[in-house]
Each structure stands twice: as structure tokens, then as C-alpha cells.
Amino acid sequence: MVLGDQHTGHRPSFRSSSSSTPACGISAVRTNPRGPHPDRQEGPHAHQAVFGPGGVLYVTDLGTDEMRRFLPGMRPHPDGPVRLASGSGPRHFLHHDGHWYVTGELDGTVRVYDGEWREASVVRASGAEGDNLPAHIALSADGRHLYVTNRGPDTVSVFEVDGPRLTMAAEVPSGGSWPRHFAIDGDRLYVANQRSDSIAVLALKDGLPGPAEQALEVGTPSCVLIR
């Protein structure tokens, strides 16, 4: 298990041990690069850690516009971090069929990269006017639809996926304020609306969400996990 600390750039990693207490190791980001947004990119900000192909650990760094990579055992990747689009502020990401899909919190985009981390396409995460800070990103079970939550417009965007090409299929209200995270469970989308203290439940039909049909009261929810 790996956690990312966005304020310090530390990545605590936990492994099972013979005792009941997990063994922990901490890897700290030591880096000089900074992004062009001094108020948000004054230093490293690790946002999400995901294991990818070959057991390589990938960590988005919003503060340096980089994707950091670690081999098994938390060894730095010999090719170093990947430099992503300047000022994009990479936040959450996923890997699917040889492509990487990355939300840009600071430039309001979703960028698609190929297996060699060459940018293949970029789209706006929301069609709404004004500032947008995209947050979480996930695929439907069949891989046909990509979902993104947008903080500011307070919407959920849905894109049809064709390899590196993304086409907006729908954008609907998130059912609350500041949709930070969401989870998909069958034909339901559960959206954590942090500033309205609620988790909205949106029904999915043919992969597209409808209006919020109910809201569960939860104090400042920031993540939804379904087991």
C-alpha cells in the first residue's frame, strides 16, 4: 500500500510483516523543478500513487508537472520522472489499453499519453465557462466511457473513449458542491461533494449519468470507496 502526501511530497509505503503492524518506509521527493503557478507549484505535491504495468509505481506531482516512477522496492526509475505539460498540475490518472489519461487540475484539461509518455491528445474537462479544477477520473467497466469530476462548474463530464481520442458525451450537475471524488458501482455513480457535505447518487443508463436521485449526508467527503 502506498500513500502520497501532497503537502510534503512524501510517499509512505506499507508492506505486510510477521507482526500485526504493517512495516512502513518513507520516500521523500527531493526536486528543484517548479511549475509556472507560484501559488500552487512552489514545491512538490504528490497527489495520486498507482501501480502500472510491470509493477512500476507512478505518482503524479502537481507541483512540478511530473509523473514520478519507482521500480519494485521503491527504487527510482532509471529514466527518471516524466515531464508532463507545463502548468497542467497533474492530479489523478489511469492506464487503459496502452494509454495514460491524466487530469490537469491547474489547466482544466484531460490529457492522453501513449505508452512512451508522448502526448496524444488533450481536451477541456468541462464545457462550462469559468475556472475549473478537475479532480477524479475513472473508466466504465467496459472501457467505453471516461468520467471526470469538475470542481467549480460542479459537474461530472462523460467522454466516449476511442484510444487516445476523447469525445464529450455528456456533462451533468454533480448533485452538490465541489465534487472531489467518485466511485462507480454497477449502474450507480457515487459523487463526494466536499463542500455540500454530501454524497450524491446518480443513476447510469447506457453509461451516462442522470440527475442526482438522492444525497447521503457525510461531513466534507473527499473519497468514496466501495467494497
Salt bridges, closest charged atoms under 4 A:
GLU42 OE2 - HIS45 NE2 2.98
ASP61 OD2 - ARG68 NE 3.36
GLU66 OE1 - ARG68 NH2 2.52
GLU66 OE2 - ARG83 NH1 3.58
ASP97 OD2 - HIS96 NE2 3.36
GLU105 OE2 - ARG40 NH2 2.74
GLU105 OE1 - ARG91 NH1 2.76
GLU105 OE1 - ARG151 NH2 3.33
ASP107 OD2 - ARG111 NH2 2.88
ASP114 OD2 - ARG118 NE 2.77
GLU119 OE1 - ARG111 NH1 2.96
ASP142 OD2 - ARG144 NH1 3.75
ASP162 OD2 - ARG165 NH2 2.75
ASP187 OD1 - ARG188 NH1 3.31
GLU213 OE2 - ARG188 NE 2.78
